[in-house]
Amino acid sequence: MAEIKDPENTILMELKGGTVTIQLMPDVAPKHCERMKELARAGAYDNVAFHRVIDGFMAQTGDVQHANMEQGWNPRMAGTGGSDLPDLPAEFSRLPHARGTLGAARSQNPNSANSQFFINFKDNDFLNGQYTVYGQVIDGMEHVDAIQRGEPPTNPDRMISVKVAADA
């Protein structure tokens, strides 16, 4: 397991294959990092499906409104919702959308990110400067690589639990 240097800004995401450790980047995207921690601490990400998983591109999750596979699961609506919190302003940076980075999912409006995010399977430089990067997988990327593919997947994988390492 990777060494956790900043437990307050580290996310532990439990998937069926094991734990994915994500180092948040509050110096780059403070609002996005705070939102992820707030939703994780509320348990909002627990049991939320990976509703859009494109081989060679990315795995998207985080629709706490429609994609909770234990409460209100709606496969037709998954990916269209967010949280009951306000949308976030874009926090674009020069950081590339490299393999294992976390990007904020949004609509066409750059300031519409809310709860959804994606993890890049490979370097996706065409996203640079268009989507907020706010985290990096530092351990467990093999578990992300094993997520069921599809738009939507026939049998979607889910985030079993998401916690801030300081609380674990």
ChimeraX attribute file (.defattr): number of C-alpha atoms within 10 A of each C-alpha:
attribute: neighborCount
match mode: 1-to-1
recipient: residues
	/A:1	9
	/A:2	11
	/A:3	9
	/A:4	17
	/A:5	9
	/A:6	12
	/A:7	16
	/A:8	14
	/A:9	20
	/A:10	24
	/A:11	29
	/A:12	24
	/A:13	22
	/A:14	20
	/A:15	20
	/A:16	13
	/A:17	12
	/A:18	15
	/A:19	22
	/A:20	22
	/A:21	25
	/A:22	26
	/A:23	24
	/A:24	27
	/A:25	17
	/A:26	14
	/A:27	9
	/A:28	18
	/A:29	19
	/A:30	13
	/A:31	16
	/A:32	28
	/A:33	21
	/A:34	14
	/A:35	18
	/A:36	25
	/A:37	21
	/A:38	14
	/A:39	20
	/A:40	19
	/A:41	15
	/A:42	12
	/A:43	14
	/A:44	20
	/A:45	27
	/A:46	23
	/A:47	23
	/A:48	27
	/A:49	29
	/A:50	30
	/A:51	29
	/A:52	20
	/A:53	24
	/A:54	18
	/A:55	14
	/A:56	12
	/A:57	15
	/A:58	24
	/A:59	24
	/A:60	23
	/A:61	24
	/A:62	32
	/A:63	26
	/A:64	29
	/A:65	22
	/A:66	23
	/A:67	28
	/A:68	23
	/A:69	19
	/A:70	10
	/A:71	12
	/A:72	11
	/A:73	17
	/A:74	13
	/A:75	17
	/A:76	11
	/A:77	13
	/A:78	23
	/A:79	24
	/A:80	14
	/A:81	16
	/A:82	21
	/A:83	17
	/A:84	10
	/A:85	10
	/A:86	12
	/A:87	16
	/A:88	17
	/A:89	16
	/A:90	21
	/A:91	20
	/A:92	16
	/A:93	15
	/A:94	10
	/A:95	14
	/A:96	17
	/A:97	26
	/A:98	19
	/A:99	18
	/A:100	23
	/A:101	25
	/A:102	26
	/A:103	26
	/A:104	25
	/A:105	23
	/A:106	22
	/A:107	10
	/A:108	8
	/A:109	9
	/A:110	17
	/A:111	15
	/A:112	17
	/A:113	24
	/A:114	25
	/A:115	27
	/A:116	22
	/A:117	25
	/A:118	21
	/A:119	27
	/A:120	26
	/A:121	22
	/A:122	15
	/A:123	17
	/A:124	16
	/A:125	13
	/A:126	9
	/A:127	14
	/A:128	18
	/A:129	16
	/A:130	17
	/A:131	22
	/A:132	29
	/A:133	32
	/A:134	28
	/A:135	24
	/A:136	23
	/A:137	22
	/A:138	17
	/A:139	18
	/A:140	21
	/A:141	20
	/A:142	13
	/A:143	15
	/A:144	22
	/A:145	17
	/A:146	12
	/A:147	20
	/A:148	20
	/A:149	20
	/A:150	16
	/A:151	14
	/A:152	18
	/A:153	17
	/A:154	11
	/A:155	12
	/A:156	19
	/A:157	22
	/A:158	24
	/A:159	21
	/A:160	17
	/A:161	17
	/A:162	27
	/A:163	23
	/A:164	21
	/A:165	19
	/A:166	13
	/A:167	10
	/A:168	9
